[in-house]
């Protein structure tokens, strides 16, 4: 694949009204290559000089493109060492997307209990939400129970496209990780770039009530989350039902 030609040809026609600045074109090409797994999480990118030679542009243009990626937390730049693809631990702590916390503000991490892991035929809702490719027919499902100080607070029902993550059901059943995004990055080179969440008030089902030690019909917080990979593909659909007696949904922006 010739990555130099598209950039140099556009550079030769800067008068085109829809053409983007060269550094943004370089940024997008680098994002595409990271998304395809050419460089995995934590791996070193080629030097600015080498990339500049490959793309046929000035080194300063590559540097500006890398600065853009660093601003999005997609790469981490270390003086004297180079530029690395961000891994979960480089971008943020593993619980960065975990929004529930005690109302007393005491910092506390939940424990995780896997209730089930299975692979099965995708429902119509799973196929639509995960935008599964034609021919993809199965998902990996996991049900987790999150506890604070031994008290069950959250029931999570999660679905992953099985074709995107072959063998994930066995990995989850064996490793039972507290968080999965690091596993997706490390084993499958799929980087979670962002999540979208929708909140709603729901009534506890009989199953929820039994798992959370509550009464059926009790008000719960519902969190419908879709995790989007760097290439724009949905990688995970997670629906959480949360008890809010002593806990709250909290987001802090910097």
C-alpha positions as protocol buffer text, in pm:
chain_id: "A"
residue {
  index: 1
  type: UNK
  ca { x: 0 y: 0 z: 0 }
}
residue {
  index: 2
  type: UNK
  ca { x: 150 y: 334 z: -107 }
}
residue {
  index: 3
  type: UNK
  ca { x: 84 y: 584 z: 169 }
}
residue {
  index: 4
  type: UNK
  ca { x: 300 y: 856 z: 17 }
}
residue {
  index: 5
  type: UNK
  ca { x: 110 y: 914 z: -306 }
}
residue {
  index: 6
  type: UNK
  ca { x: -223 y: 1035 z: -156 }
}
residue {
  index: 7
  type: UNK
  ca { x: -45 y: 1289 z: 60 }
}
residue {
  index: 8
  type: UNK
  ca { x: 194 y: 1424 z: -200 }
}
residue {
  index: 9
  type: UNK
  ca { x: -79 y: 1444 z: -466 }
}
residue {
  index: 10
  type: UNK
  ca { x: -297 y: 1651 z: -237 }
}
residue {
  index: 11
  type: UNK
  ca { x: 0 y: 1862 z: -138 }
}
residue {
  index: 12
  type: UNK
  ca { x: 54 y: 1937 z: -505 }
}
residue {
  index: 13
  type: UNK
  ca { x: -299 y: 2077 z: -528 }
}
residue {
  index: 14
  type: UNK
  ca { x: -340 y: 2298 z: -223 }
}
residue {
  index: 15
  type: UNK
  ca { x: -600 y: 2512 z: -403 }
}
residue {
  index: 16
  type: UNK
  ca { x: -860 y: 2237 z: -377 }
}
residue {
  index: 17
  type: UNK
  ca { x: -1128 y: 2384 z: -145 }
}
residue {
  index: 18
  type: UNK
  ca { x: -1195 y: 2054 z: 31 }
}
residue {
  index: 19
  type: UNK
  ca { x: -831 y: 1958 z: 88 }
}
residue {
  index: 20
  type: UNK
  ca { x: -720 y: 1945 z: 451 }
}
residue {
  index: 21
  type: UNK
  ca { x: -391 y: 2075 z: 585 }
}
residue {
  index: 22
  type: UNK
  ca { x: -113 y: 1823 z: 532 }
}
residue {
  index: 23
  type: UNK
  ca { x: -63 y: 1761 z: 903 }
}
residue {
  index: 24
  type: UNK
  ca { x: -430 y: 1660 z: 939 }
}
residue {
  index: 25
  type: UNK
  ca { x: -398 y: 1424 z: 643 }
}
residue {
  index: 26
  type: UNK
  ca { x: -92 y: 1269 z: 806 }
}
residue {
  index: 27
  type: UNK
  ca { x: -279 y: 1241 z: 1136 }
}
residue {
  index: 28
  type: UNK
  ca { x: -568 y: 1058 z: 971 }
}
residue {
  index: 29
  type: UNK
  ca { x: -337 y: 817 z: 791 }
}
residue {
  index: 30
  type: UNK
  ca { x: -157 y: 741 z: 1118 }
}
residue {
  index: 31
  type: UNK
  ca { x: -490 y: 683 z: 1294 }
}
residue {
  index: 32
  type: UNK
  ca { x: -589 y: 439 z: 1020 }
}
residue {
  index: 33
  type: UNK
  ca { x: -266 y: 245 z: 1057 }
}
residue {
  index: 34
  type: UNK
  ca { x: -294 y: 233 z: 1437 }
}
residue {
  index: 35
  type: UNK
  ca { x: -658 y: 120 z: 1408 }
}
residue {
  index: 36
  type: UNK
  ca { x: -552 y: -162 z: 1175 }
}
residue {
  index: 37
  type: UNK
  ca { x: -298 y: -280 z: 1434 }
}
residue {
  index: 38
  type: UNK
  ca { x: 23 y: -187 z: 1249 }
}
residue {
  index: 39
  type: UNK
  ca { x: 145 y: -53 z: 1582 }
}
residue {
  index: 40
  type: UNK
  ca { x: -11 y: -201 z: 1892 }
}
residue {
  index: 41
  type: UNK
  ca { x: -76 y: -43 z: 2233 }
}
residue {
  index: 42
  type: UNK
  ca { x: 249 y: 53 z: 2401 }
}
residue {
  index: 43
  type: UNK
  ca { x: 454 y: 5 z: 2082 }
}
residue {
  index: 44
  type: UNK
  ca { x: 698 y: 259 z: 1944 }
}
residue {
  index: 45
  type: UNK
  ca { x: 610 y: 447 z: 1626 }
}
residue {
  index: 46
  type: UNK
  ca { x: 878 y: 517 z: 1363 }
}
residue {
  index: 47
  type: UNK
  ca { x: 1078 y: 834 z: 1418 }
}
residue {
  index: 48
  type: UNK
  ca { x: 955 y: 1169 z: 1291 }
}
residue {
  index: 49
  type: UNK
  ca { x: 1235 y: 1168 z: 1034 }
}
residue {
  index: 50
  type: UNK
  ca { x: 1139 y: 824 z: 904 }
}
residue {
  index: 51
  type: UNK
  ca { x: 770 y: 911 z: 884 }
}
residue {
  index: 52
  type: UNK
  ca { x: 848 y: 1239 z: 711 }
}
residue {
  index: 53
  type: UNK
  ca { x: 1053 y: 1052 z: 451 }
}
residue {
  index: 54
  type: UNK
  ca { x: 778 y: 794 z: 403 }
}
residue {
  index: 55
  type: UNK
  ca { x: 504 y: 1054 z: 357 }
}
residue {
  index: 56
  type: UNK
  ca { x: 721 y: 1291 z: 155 }
}
residue {
  index: 57
  type: UNK
  ca { x: 665 y: 1589 z: 387 }
}
residue {
  index: 58
  type: UNK
  ca { x: 870 y: 1805 z: 620 }
}
residue {
  index: 59
  type: UNK
  ca { x: 952 y: 1668 z: 964 }
}
residue {
  index: 60
  type: UNK
  ca { x: 767 y: 1960 z: 1123 }
}
residue {
  index: 61
  type: UNK
  ca { x: 446 y: 1848 z: 950 }
}
residue {
  index: 62
  type: UNK
  ca { x: 479 y: 1501 z: 1102 }
}
residue {
  index: 63
  type: UNK
  ca { x: 556 y: 1655 z: 1440 }
}
residue {
  index: 64
  type: UNK
  ca { x: 235 y: 1860 z: 1423 }
}
residue {
  index: 65
  type: UNK
  ca { x: 35 y: 1549 z: 1328 }
}
residue {
  index: 66
  type: UNK
  ca { x: 180 y: 1360 z: 1624 }
}
residue {
  index: 67
  type: UNK
  ca { x: 100 y: 1653 z: 1852 }
}
residue {
  index: 68
  type: UNK
  ca { x: -263 y: 1622 z: 1739 }
}
residue {
  index: 69
  type: UNK
  ca { x: -264 y: 1251 z: 1824 }
}
residue {
  index: 70
  type: UNK
  ca { x: -107 y: 1322 z: 2162 }
}
residue {
  index: 71
  type: UNK
  ca { x: -378 y: 1581 z: 2233 }
}
residue {
  index: 72
  type: UNK
  ca { x: -636 y: 1307 z: 2174 }
}
residue {
  index: 73
  type: UNK
  ca { x: -443 y: 1072 z: 2405 }
}
residue {
  index: 74
  type: UNK
  ca { x: -389 y: 829 z: 2119 }
}
residue {
  index: 75
  type: UNK
  ca { x: -11 y: 845 z: 2150 }
}
residue {
  index: 76
  type: UNK
  ca { x: 228 y: 926 z: 2432 }
}
residue {
  index: 77
  type: UNK
  ca { x: 549 y: 1116 z: 2360 }
}
residue {
  index: 78
  type: UNK
  ca { x: 857 y: 1060 z: 2575 }
}
residue {
  index: 79
  type: UNK
  ca { x: 1151 y: 1296 z: 2536 }
}
residue {
  index: 80
  type: UNK
  ca { x: 1454 y: 1106 z: 2410 }
}
residue {
  index: 81
  type: UNK
  ca { x: 1258 y: 780 z: 2367 }
}
residue {
  index: 82
  type: UNK
  ca { x: 1005 y: 849 z: 2097 }
}
residue {
  index: 83
  type: UNK
  ca { x: 630 y: 830 z: 2041 }
}
residue {
  index: 84
  type: UNK
  ca { x: 430 y: 531 z: 2162 }
}
residue {
  index: 85
  type: UNK
  ca { x: 77 y: 416 z: 2089 }
}
residue {
  index: 86
  type: UNK
  ca { x: -125 y: 473 z: 2403 }
}
residue {
  index: 87
  type: UNK
  ca { x: -237 y: 175 z: 2605 }
}
residue {
  index: 88
  type: UNK
  ca { x: -517 y: 193 z: 2860 }
}
residue {
  index: 89
  type: UNK
  ca { x: -273 y: 244 z: 3145 }
}
residue {
  index: 90
  type: UNK
  ca { x: -97 y: 523 z: 2956 }
}
residue {
  index: 91
  type: UNK
  ca { x: -418 y: 715 z: 2875 }
}
residue {
  index: 92
  type: UNK
  ca { x: -600 y: 678 z: 3203 }
}
residue {
  index: 93
  type: UNK
  ca { x: -655 y: 443 z: 3492 }
}
residue {
  index: 94
  type: UNK
  ca { x: -843 y: 119 z: 3416 }
}
residue {
  index: 95
  type: UNK
  ca { x: -1157 y: 254 z: 3586 }
}
residue {
  index: 96
  type: UNK
  ca { x: -1167 y: 574 z: 3383 }
}
residue {
  index: 97
  type: UNK
  ca { x: -1508 y: 487 z: 3234 }
}
residue {
  index: 98
  type: UNK
  ca { x: -1648 y: 359 z: 3561 }
}
residue {
  index: 99
  type: UNK
  ca { x: -1892 y: 628 z: 3678 }
}
residue {
  index: 100
  type: UNK
  ca { x: -2055 y: 491 z: 3994 }
}
residue {
  index: 101
  type: UNK
  ca { x: -1908 y: 592 z: 4328 }
}
residue {
  index: 102
  type: UNK
  ca { x: -2014 y: 610 z: 4694 }
}
residue {
  index: 103
  type: UNK
  ca { x: -2209 y: 922 z: 4791 }
}
residue {
  index: 104
  type: UNK
  ca { x: -1969 y: 984 z: 5080 }
}
residue {
  index: 105
  type: UNK
  ca { x: -1692 y: 1039 z: 4820 }
}
residue {
  index: 106
  type: UNK
  ca { x: -1472 y: 775 z: 4978 }
}
residue {
  index: 107
  type: UNK
  ca { x: -1250 y: 648 z: 4698 }
}
residue {
  index: 108
  type: UNK
  ca { x: -1330 y: 283 z: 4653 }
}
residue {
  index: 109
  type: UNK
  ca { x: -1292 y: 38 z: 4370 }
}
residue {
  index: 110
  type: UNK
  ca { x: -1549 y: -234 z: 4319 }
}
residue {
  index: 111
  type: UNK
  ca { x: -1481 y: -604 z: 4311 }
}
residue {
  index: 112
  type: UNK
  ca { x: -1604 y: -801 z: 4013 }
}
residue {
  index: 113
  type: UNK
  ca { x: -1785 y: -1134 z: 4005 }
}
residue {
  index: 114
  type: UNK
  ca { x: -1842 y: -1304 z: 3671 }
}
residue {
  index: 115
  type: UNK
  ca { x: -2181 y: -1469 z: 3676 }
}
residue {
  index: 116
  type: UNK
  ca { x: -2166 y: -1611 z: 3324 }
}
residue {
  index: 117
  type: UNK
  ca { x: -1971 y: -1603 z: 2997 }
}
residue {
  index: 118
  type: UNK
  ca { x: -2114 y: -1757 z: 2682 }
}
residue {
  index: 119
  type: UNK
  ca { x: -2103 y: -1741 z: 2305 }
}
residue {
  index: 120
  type: UNK
  ca { x: -2431 y: -1751 z: 2116 }
}
residue {
  index: 121
  type: UNK
  ca { x: -2643 y: -1627 z: 1829 }
}
residue {
  index: 122
  type: UNK
  ca { x: -2676 y: -1249 z: 1819 }
}
residue {
  index: 123
  type: UNK
  ca { x: -3017 y: -1097 z: 1874 }
}
residue {
  index: 124
  type: UNK
  ca { x: -3155 y: -841 z: 1631 }
}
residue {
  index: 125
  type: UNK
  ca { x: -3082 y: -566 z: 1886 }
}
residue {
  index: 126
  type: UNK
  ca { x: -2722 y: -683 z: 1930 }
}
residue {
  index: 127
  type: UNK
  ca { x: -2664 y: -700 z: 1554 }
}
residue {
  index: 128
  type: UNK
  ca { x: -2801 y: -349 z: 1507 }
}
residue {
  index: 129
  type: UNK
  ca { x: -2633 y: -186 z: 1806 }
}
residue {
  index: 130
  type: UNK
  ca { x: -2292 y: -345 z: 1740 }
}
residue {
  index: 131
  type: UNK
  ca { x: -2329 y: -281 z: 1364 }
}
residue {
  index: 132
  type: UNK
  ca { x: -2219 y: -636 z: 1295 }
}
residue {
  index: 133
  type: UNK
  ca { x: -2088 y: -709 z: 946 }
}
residue {
  index: 134
  type: UNK
  ca { x: -2282 y: -930 z: 706 }
}
residue {
  index: 135
  type: UNK
  ca { x: -2205 y: -1291 z: 789 }
}
residue {
  index: 136
  type: UNK
  ca { x: -2133 y: -1217 z: 1154 }
}
residue {
  index: 137
  type: UNK
  ca { x: -2388 y: -1410 z: 1354 }
}
residue {
  index: 138
  type: UNK
  ca { x: -2257 y: -1459 z: 1708 }
}
residue {
  index: 139
  type: UNK
  ca { x: -2173 y: -1252 z: 2012 }
}
residue {
  index: 140
  type: UNK
  ca { x: -1984 y: -1318 z: 2332 }
}
residue {
  index: 141
  type: UNK
  ca { x: -2199 y: -1231 z: 2632 }
}
residue {
  index: 142
  type: UNK
  ca { x: -2087 y: -1174 z: 2987 }
}
residue {
  index: 143
  type: UNK
  ca { x: -2285 y: -1096 z: 3301 }
}
residue {
  index: 144
  type: UNK
  ca { x: -2095 y: -929 z: 3585 }
}
residue {
  index: 145
  type: UNK
  ca { x: -2189 y: -831 z: 3937 }
}
residue {
  index: 146
  type: UNK
  ca { x: -2003 y: -533 z: 4081 }
}
residue {
  index: 147
  type: UNK
  ca { x: -1974 y: -508 z: 4458 }
}
residue {
  index: 148
  type: UNK
  ca { x: -1862 y: -235 z: 4693 }
}
residue {
  index: 149
  type: UNK
  ca { x: -1743 y: -360 z: 5030 }
}
residue {
  index: 150
  type: UNK
  ca { x: -1909 y: -692 z: 4955 }
}
residue {
  index: 151
  type: UNK
  ca { x: -2247 y: -534 z: 4875 }
}
residue {
  index: 152
  type: UNK
  ca { x: -2382 y: -591 z: 4520 }
}
residue {
  index: 153
  type: UNK
  ca { x: -2444 y: -256 z: 4351 }
}
residue {
  index: 154
  type: UNK
  ca { x: -2436 y: -309 z: 3973 }
}
residue {
  index: 155
  type: UNK
  ca { x: -2546 y: -582 z: 3734 }
}
residue {
  index: 156
  type: UNK
  ca { x: -2373 y: -557 z: 3397 }
}
residue {
  index: 157
  type: UNK
  ca { x: -2483 y: -740 z: 3084 }
}
residue {
  index: 158
  type: UNK
  ca { x: -2224 y: -710 z: 2808 }
}
residue {
  index: 159
  type: UNK
  ca { x: -2206 y: -819 z: 2444 }
}
residue {
  index: 160
  type: UNK
  ca { x: -1905 y: -829 z: 2210 }
}
residue {
  index: 161
  type: UNK
  ca { x: -1906 y: -921 z: 1837 }
}
residue {
  index: 162
  type: UNK
  ca { x: -1752 y: -1268 z: 1842 }
}
residue {
  index: 163
  type: UNK
  ca { x: -1596 y: -1240 z: 1496 }
}
residue {
  index: 164
  type: UNK
  ca { x: -1407 y: -927 z: 1600 }
}
residue {
  index: 165
  type: UNK
  ca { x: -1272 y: -1102 z: 1910 }
}
residue {
  index: 166
  type: UNK
  ca { x: -1213 y: -1473 z: 1838 }
}
residue {
  index: 167
  type: UNK
  ca { x: -1159 y: -1674 z: 2155 }
}
residue {
  index: 168
  type: UNK
  ca { x: -1276 y: -1391 z: 2382 }
}
residue {
  index: 169
  type: UNK
  ca { x: -1526 y: -1614 z: 2561 }
}
residue {
  index: 170
  type: UNK
  ca { x: -1246 y: -1846 z: 2673 }
}
residue {
  index: 171
  type: UNK
  ca { x: -1023 y: -1554 z: 2777 }
}
residue {
  index: 172
  type: UNK
  ca { x: -1297 y: -1393 z: 2986 }
}
residue {
  index: 173
  type: UNK
  ca { x: -1391 y: -1724 z: 3148 }
}
residue {
  index: 174
  type: UNK
  ca { x: -1026 y: -1792 z: 3233 }
}
residue {
  index: 175
  type: UNK
  ca { x: -891 y: -1447 z: 3325 }
}
residue {
  index: 176
  type: UNK
  ca { x: -1211 y: -1288 z: 3463 }
}
residue {
  index: 177
  type: UNK
  ca { x: -1062 y: -936 z: 3442 }
}
residue {
  index: 178
  type: UNK
  ca { x: -1209 y: -647 z: 3642 }
}
residue {
  index: 179
  type: UNK
  ca { x: -1199 y: -435 z: 3326 }
}
residue {
  index: 180
  type: UNK
  ca { x: -1182 y: -560 z: 2969 }
}
residue {
  index: 181
  type: UNK
  ca { x: -1056 y: -270 z: 2758 }
}
residue {
  index: 182
  type: UNK
  ca { x: -694 y: -346 z: 2836 }
}
residue {
  index: 183
  type: UNK
  ca { x: -753 y: -707 z: 2734 }
}
residue {
  index: 184
  type: UNK
  ca { x: -907 y: -599 z: 2403 }
}
residue {
  index: 185
  type: UNK
  ca { x: -608 y: -376 z: 2334 }
}
residue {
  index: 186
  type: UNK
  ca { x: -342 y: -626 z: 2438 }
}
residue {
  index: 187
  type: UNK
  ca { x: -484 y: -938 z: 2273 }
}
residue {
  index: 188
  type: UNK
  ca { x: -668 y: -794 z: 1973 }
}
residue {
  index: 189
  type: UNK
  ca { x: -504 y: -454 z: 1912 }
}
residue {
  index: 190
  type: UNK
  ca { x: -845 y: -287 z: 1932 }
}
residue {
  index: 191
  type: UNK
  ca { x: -820 y: 49 z: 2106 }
}
residue {
  index: 192
  type: UNK
  ca { x: -1130 y: 192 z: 2273 }
}
residue {
  index: 193
  type: UNK
  ca { x: -1130 y: 558 z: 2170 }
}
residue {
  index: 194
  type: UNK
  ca { x: -1456 y: 675 z: 2328 }
}
residue {
  index: 195
  type: UNK
  ca { x: -1780 y: 563 z: 2486 }
}
residue {
  index: 196
  type: UNK
  ca { x: -2134 y: 693 z: 2457 }
}
residue {
  index: 197
  type: UNK
  ca { x: -2382 y: 647 z: 2742 }
}
residue {
  index: 198
  type: UNK
  ca { x: -2753 y: 691 z: 2785 }
}
residue {
  index: 199
  type: UNK
  ca { x: -2905 y: 706 z: 3133 }
}
residue {
  index: 200
  type: UNK
  ca { x: -3258 y: 611 z: 3231 }
}
residue {
  index: 201
  type: UNK
  ca { x: -3466 y: 527 z: 3536 }
}
residue {
  index: 202
  type: UNK
  ca { x: -3580 y: 164 z: 3537 }
}
residue {
  index: 203
  type: UNK
  ca { x: -3758 y: -77 z: 3770 }
}
residue {
  index: 204
  type: UNK
  ca { x: -3566 y: -377 z: 3903 }
}
residue {
  index: 205
  type: UNK
  ca { x: -3665 y: -700 z: 3733 }
}
residue {
  index: 206
  type: UNK
  ca { x: -3704 y: -1016 z: 3935 }
}
residue {
  index: 207
  type: UNK
  ca { x: -3354 y: -1123 z: 3825 }
}
residue {
  index: 208
  type: UNK
  ca { x: -3202 y: -783 z: 3912 }
}
residue {
  index: 209
  type: UNK
  ca { x: -3372 y: -786 z: 4250 }
}
residue {
  index: 210
  type: UNK
  ca { x: -3234 y: -1129 z: 4334 }
}
residue {
  index: 211
  type: UNK
  ca { x: -2879 y: -1032 z: 4233 }
}
residue {
  index: 212
  type: UNK
  ca { x: -2882 y: -694 z: 4407 }
}
residue {
  index: 213
  type: UNK
  ca { x: -3064 y: -809 z: 4718 }
}
residue {
  index: 214
  type: UNK
  ca { x: -3349 y: -567 z: 4650 }
}
residue {
  index: 215
  type: UNK
  ca { x: -3722 y: -582 z: 4593 }
}
residue {
  index: 216
  type: UNK
  ca { x: -3861 y: -633 z: 4245 }
}
residue {
  index: 217
  type: UNK
  ca { x: -3979 y: -303 z: 4103 }
}
residue {
  index: 218
  type: UNK
  ca { x: -3729 y: -97 z: 4302 }
}
residue {
  index: 219
  type: UNK
  ca { x: -3604 y: 210 z: 4106 }
}
residue {
  index: 220
  type: UNK
  ca { x: -3260 y: 157 z: 3956 }
}
residue {
  index: 221
  type: UNK
  ca { x: -3031 y: 363 z: 3735 }
}
residue {
  index: 222
  type: UNK
  ca { x: -2992 y: 217 z: 3388 }
}
residue {
  index: 223
  type: UNK
  ca { x: -2673 y: 291 z: 3193 }
}
residue {
  index: 224
  type: UNK
  ca { x: -2664 y: 191 z: 2827 }
}
residue {
  index: 225
  type: UNK
  ca { x: -2303 y: 220 z: 2706 }
}
residue {
  index: 226
  type: UNK
  ca { x: -2151 y: 165 z: 2364 }
}
residue {
  index: 227
  type: UNK
  ca { x: -1772 y: 148 z: 2344 }
}
residue {
  index: 228
  type: UNK
  ca { x: -1630 y: 267 z: 2011 }
}
residue {
  index: 229
  type: UNK
  ca { x: -1294 y: 152 z: 1878 }
}
residue {
  index: 230
  type: UNK
  ca { x: -1045 y: 384 z: 1713 }
}
residue {
  index: 231
  type: UNK
  ca { x: -1168 y: 288 z: 1366 }
}
residue {
  index: 232
  type: UNK
  ca { x: -1525 y: 384 z: 1458 }
}
residue {
  index: 233
  type: UNK
  ca { x: -1650 y: 28 z: 1498 }
}
residue {
  index: 234
  type: UNK
  ca { x: -1861 y: -58 z: 1805 }
}
residue {
  index: 235
  type: UNK
  ca { x: -1659 y: -303 z: 2014 }
}
residue {
  index: 236
  type: UNK
  ca { x: -1878 y: -351 z: 2321 }
}
residue {
  index: 237
  type: UNK
  ca { x: -2239 y: -299 z: 2425 }
}
residue {
  index: 238
  type: UNK
  ca { x: -2288 y: -284 z: 2800 }
}
residue {
  index: 239
  type: UNK
  ca { x: -2614 y: -237 z: 2988 }
}
residue {
  index: 240
  type: UNK
  ca { x: -2576 y: -174 z: 3361 }
}
residue {
  index: 241
  type: UNK
  ca { x: -2850 y: -169 z: 3624 }
}
residue {
  index: 242
  type: UNK
  ca { x: -2733 y: 16 z: 3933 }
}
residue {
  index: 243
  type: UNK
  ca { x: -2859 y: 52 z: 4289 }
}
residue {
  index: 244
  type: UNK
  ca { x: -2833 y: 416 z: 4398 }
}
residue {
  index: 245
  type: UNK
  ca { x: -2918 y: 389 z: 4769 }
}
residue {
  index: 246
  type: UNK
  ca { x: -2569 y: 494 z: 4875 }
}
residue {
  index: 247
  type: UNK
  ca { x: -2409 y: 542 z: 4535 }
}
residue {
  index: 248
  type: UNK
  ca { x: -2428 y: 796 z: 4254 }
}
residue {
  index: 249
  type: UNK
  ca { x: -2331 y: 842 z: 3892 }
}
residue {
  index: 250
  type: UNK
  ca { x: -2044 y: 1093 z: 3879 }
}
residue {
  index: 251
  type: UNK
  ca { x: -1854 y: 1248 z: 3589 }
}
residue {
  index: 252
  type: UNK
  ca { x: -1576 y: 1503 z: 3620 }
}
residue {
  index: 253
  type: UNK
  ca { x: -1444 y: 1690 z: 3316 }
}
residue {
  index: 254
  type: UNK
  ca { x: -1099 y: 1846 z: 3299 }
}
